[in-house]
Amino acid sequence: MRVRRWLELLLLFVVGPALLALGPRWGVSLGILGSGLVCVVVLLLDPTFARRDLWQFGRGRRGLLGVLLRTLLVWIAIYGLGCRAPDRWSG
């Protein structure tokens, strides 16, 4: 089981991103959306997975404000970097 987990992690976080980086930029977005869809399908096909847990958004509501605030901070930082060096980021 441990070897399978390491193989899974290597495929998802090393091989997958490396292959996506070889293609066009729009392929990265499609790869992210596609892998998310594959994960949902695999979870739904797994008989040991509690399907109700997939759709219980109420349990995540407690941490939602923190996630949104951190996301806003990252957006502000990226915007600030883009304003400081527009020539470097525009290609």
N, C-alpha and C positions, 0 to 999 in steps of 0.2 A: 504493500500500500504506500509506503514511504517513497519508493522509486517512482510510482505512478504520479504521486503528488508533485515531485520535483520535475518530472517530465511535463506535466501539465503547466506548471509555473514557467518553465523555460519556453514552452511553445507560446503561451499567452503573452509573456512580458519580454521575450528576447526575439524569438523567431518571427512572431506575428508583426511587431512593430518594425523589425528590420525589412521584412518583405513589403510592408506598406510604404516605407520610406523610399523604396526603389521606384514606386509608381508616381503618377501625378498627384497633386495635392488633394483634389476632390476624392481620390481613392481612399484617403485616410478617413474622411467622414463616412464614406460608405462602409469601410472596414469596421469602424467603431459601431455603427448602427447594425451592421450585419452580425457582428460578434455578440452584441446584446440580444438580438433576436434568436440566435443559436442557443445562447445560455437559457433564455426563457423556455424554448422548446425542449431542451435537455432536462430542465427542471420539471417541466410538466409531464414528461415521459417517465421520470423516475418514480417508481411506486412508493419509495420510502420518503419522498418529499411531501410535506404538509402543504397542499395547494392553497389553503386559506391564508397561510403566512405570506404568500406572494402578493396578495391584494390588500393586506391590512395596513392602510396608510395611517391610521390613527396612532399606531405605535411609533411611527417616525415623526409625528408632529412635534414631539417634545424637543427634538434636536434641530428642527427645521430652521428656526430663527438663527441659530448659530451658524449653520451651513450657509444661509443666505447672506449673513453679514460677512463671513470670510470670503464668499464669492464676490461680493461688492468690493471688498478691499483689494482682491486680486485684480478685478477689472480696473479699479482706479490706478493701481500700480502699473498695469500694462498700458493704460492710456497715458499716464505720466511719462513712461519710457518712450512711447511713440511721439509725444510732443517734444521731448528733449532732443531726439535724434531722428527726425522724419526721413532724412535721406538714407539712413542706414536700414530702416525697416520697409521702405517702399519698393525696394528692389532696384 
